[in-house]
């Protein structure tokens, strides 16, 4: 808590690990979406086993 991380990606799957996705087009914000069902790497790791 108390930290902000900005991740830039073209992959929706990667972005869904975040709490919020802001999409830009030509340098302008076109959407701001709160993610209600985030993906967690630790959960995916358990699925691989």
N, C-alpha and C positions, 0 to 999 in steps of 0.2 A: 504494500500500500504506500501511497505517497509518491509513486514514480509514474511517469508517463513515458511510454515507448512508442515511437512512430515507426511503423513497418510499411514499406512500400512494396507492393506485389501486384502482379497481373493475374494471380491465381486465386480464385474465389475460395477454394478449399483451404488455402493457407490463411486467408483473411478471416475465415470463420473461427479461428482460435482466439480472436479478439472479442472484447466486449462491445465494440462499436466499429462500424465500417463506414468510412467517408469516401465516396467516389468522386473523382475529378475527371473533367473532360475539357481539354484545351485550357488547363490552368484554372478552371472554375468549378466550384463544388456543385455537383448535380444531385447528390443524395447523401443523407446522413442516417444511418440505420443502426439501431441498437440490436444486438444479437441476443436472443433469449435462450437459445440452446447451443452454447459454445462447445467447440471441440476441445478436448484436453489431450495433450500428447501422452500423458501417463495412462489414460484410459485406452488409447489406441495401442500402446505398447502391450497391455494385457491381452488385447484381442489377437495379437500376432503370435503369442505363445501357443 
